[in-house]
């Protein structure tokens, strides 16, 4: 797994209905090996995202800013490990993920965590907990290439008393050093007329739990998600 951790990478996403997942997995089973954590092949992820009071990170994404940041605490439930993670996208479409181990998810950031964020981003942000996210993930590793594949399902969000679950939605994400159209999963999805589709779990979650949030540039994505998962 270490050789394909790909902390600096290109991410390519695809969206499908959950009913189509078994046939896709069957078609690529000889090209990938499945990642197990303590004998678990389906891993539960629980995340708490942070943003500024004016929701800068969400707004930057909505406004198509080339350089973007996301900050979250993520717990890998089955292994009982937890990290403060920072994802930064540069002007060339590359995503760099930097993380540090912490004890647990908490709605307040420690002094050490704030220092880590400042040292990583070279910025100082006024941060607050903005949305909880939970999903299950299957991770596959290519046998032939430096490529990792994640499959996210049972995706839900909450903040206070507001909840949103995207039923039947599966997000497949191919993580590579650079996008390779000859990838087994990319070829298989293409054969089913499933093309790459830019989508952010964080952003669709924010739209789902916050009233009055500007989302006109995401309307097309929500329409497509509703159509696919109907």
C-alpha positions in Angstrom: 0.0 0.0 0.0 2.8 2.5 0.8 4.0 2.5 -2.8 0.6 3.8 -4.0 -0.3 6.1 -1.1 0.0 8.9 -3.6 -0.2 11.9 -1.2 0.5 14.1 -4.3 -1.6 12.9 -7.2 -4.3 13.4 -9.8 -7.8 12.4 -8.7 -10.4 11.4 -11.2 -14.0 10.7 -10.1 -16.9 8.8 -11.5 -20.5 8.6 -10.3 -22.7 5.5 -10.5 -25.8 3.9 -9.0 -25.2 1.4 -6.3 -26.9 -1.4 -8.3 -24.2 -1.1 -11.0 -21.3 -1.6 -8.6 -21.3 -5.5 -8.3 -20.9 -6.0 -12.1 -18.1 -3.4 -12.2 -16.2 -5.0 -9.4 -16.6 -8.4 -11.0 -15.2 -7.1 -14.3 -12.0 -5.8 -12.7 -11.3 -8.3 -10.0 -8.3 -9.8 -11.7 -6.6 -6.4 -12.2 -6.8 -5.2 -8.6 -6.2 -6.4 -5.1 -8.4 -5.3 -2.2 -7.1 -3.5 0.8 -7.9 -5.1 4.2 -7.7 -3.4 7.6 -7.9 -5.8 10.5 -9.7 -8.2 8.1 -12.2 -5.6 7.2 -12.7 -4.9 3.4 -15.4 -2.3 3.8 -14.1 0.5 6.0 -16.1 3.2 7.8 -14.9 6.8 7.6 -16.1 9.5 9.9 -15.0 13.1 9.2 -15.5 16.5 10.6 -14.7 19.4 8.1 -13.7 22.8 9.2 -14.2 26.1 7.4 -14.3 29.8 8.1 -17.4 31.6 9.4 -17.9 32.8 5.8 -17.4 29.3 4.4 -14.3 30.3 2.4 -13.3 26.8 1.4 -16.8 26.0 0.1 -17.0 29.3 -1.7 -13.6 28.9 -3.3 -14.7 25.6 -4.8 -18.1 27.0 -5.9 -16.4 30.0 -7.5 -13.9 27.7 -9.3 -10.8 29.0 -7.6 -7.9 27.0 -9.0 -6.0 26.8 -5.7 -8.2 25.4 -3.0 -7.9 24.0 0.5 -10.0 21.6 2.6 -9.3 20.9 6.2 -10.8 18.0 8.1 -10.3 15.5 11.0 -10.9 12.0 9.7 -11.4 8.9 11.8 -10.8 5.4 10.3 -13.2 3.6 12.5 -12.2 0.0 12.2 -8.5 0.7 12.9 -9.4 3.4 15.5 -6.9 5.9 14.0 -7.5 9.5 13.5 -5.7 12.2 11.5 -5.9 16.0 10.9 -5.8 16.1 7.1 -5.2 19.1 4.8 -6.0 18.8 1.0 -4.6 21.4 -1.2 -5.2 21.7 -5.0 -2.6 23.6 -7.1 -3.0 25.4 -10.3 -2.2 22.3 -12.4 -4.9 20.1 -11.1 -2.7 18.2 -8.6 -3.9 17.4 -5.1 -1.5 17.2 -2.2 -2.7 15.7 1.1 -0.8 16.4 4.3 -1.8 14.8 7.6 -0.8 14.4 11.2 -2.0 11.8 13.7 -4.2 13.0 16.5 -6.1 11.3 19.3 -9.8 11.8 18.3 -12.3 13.9 16.4 -13.1 17.0 18.4 -15.0 20.2 17.3 -12.2 22.4 18.6 -8.7 22.4 17.2 -5.7 22.2 19.5 -2.8 24.6 19.5 -0.7 21.9 17.8 -3.3 21.3 15.2 -3.6 25.1 14.4 0.2 25.2 14.1 0.2 22.3 11.7 -2.5 24.0 9.6 -0.6 27.2 9.5 2.8 25.6 8.7 1.2 23.5 5.9 -1.0 26.2 4.3 1.2 29.2 5.1 -2.0 30.9 6.0 -3.9 31.7 9.2 -7.6 30.8 9.2 -10.4 31.4 11.6 -11.8 27.9 11.6 -15.0 26.3 13.0 -16.6 22.9 12.6 -18.8 23.1 9.6 -20.1 19.6 8.7 -19.9 15.9 9.7 -19.5 13.3 7.0 -19.8 9.5 7.2 -19.4 6.8 4.5 -18.1 3.4 3.8 -15.1 2.8 1.5 -13.7 -0.1 -0.5 -10.1 0.5 -1.5 -8.5 -1.4 -4.5 -4.8 -1.3 -5.5 -3.8 -2.0 -9.1 -1.6 -5.0 -9.7 0.0 -3.5 -12.8 0.2 0.3 -12.2 0.9 2.9 -9.6 -2.8 3.4 -9.0 -5.3 3.3 -6.2 -9.0 3.1 -6.5 -11.6 4.1 -3.8 -15.3 3.3 -3.9 -17.5 5.4 -1.5 -21.0 4.4 -0.6 -23.7 5.1 2.1 -22.7 8.7 2.0 -24.3 10.9 4.7 -23.8 14.4 6.2 -25.1 16.2 9.3 -24.7 19.4 11.3 -26.7 20.0 14.4 -30.3 18.8 13.5 -29.8 18.9 9.7 -29.2 15.6 8.0 -28.7 14.5 4.4 -28.1 11.0 2.9 -27.4 10.5 -0.8 -29.1 7.1 -1.3 -27.8 4.8 -4.0 -24.9 7.1 -4.8 -21.5 5.6 -5.3 -18.4 7.7 -6.0 -15.5 6.0 -7.6 -12.2 7.9 -7.4 -9.1 6.9 -9.3 -5.9 8.2 -7.8 -2.8 8.3 -10.1 0.4 10.2 -10.5 -1.3 11.5 -13.7 -4.5 10.5 -15.4 -4.1 7.3 -17.4 -7.0 6.5 -19.7 -5.7 2.9 -20.1 -6.4 2.1 -16.5 -8.6 -1.0 -16.2 -11.3 0.7 -14.2 -11.3 3.7 -16.5 -11.7 1.4 -19.5 -14.4 -0.6 -17.8 -16.4 2.5 -16.9 -16.0 3.9 -20.4 -17.5 0.7 -21.8 -20.5 1.4 -19.7 -20.6 5.0 -20.9 -19.6 6.3 -17.5 -17.3 9.3 -17.9 -15.1 11.2 -15.5 -17.2 13.6 -13.4 -15.9 16.3 -11.1 -17.7 16.2 -7.7 -16.9 17.1 -4.2 -18.5 15.2 -1.3 -17.9 18.2 0.9 -19.7 20.6 -1.4 -22.8 18.4 -2.1 -22.9 17.7 1.7 -22.9 21.5 2.4 -25.7 22.0 0.0 -27.7 19.2 1.6 -27.5 20.5 5.2 -27.4 24.3 4.9 -30.3 26.4 3.8 -29.7 29.5 1.7 -26.2 28.4 0.6 -25.3 29.7 -2.9 -25.0 26.7 -5.2 -26.0 27.8 -8.7 -22.8 26.4 -10.2 -23.5 23.0 -8.6 -27.1 22.7 -9.8 -26.2 20.6 -12.8 -24.3 18.2 -10.6 -27.2 17.8 -8.3 -29.5 17.1 -11.2 -27.2 14.5 -12.5 -26.8 12.8 -9.1 -30.6 12.7 -8.7 -31.0 11.2 -12.2 -28.3 8.6 -11.7 -29.5 7.5 -8.3 -33.2 7.5 -9.0 
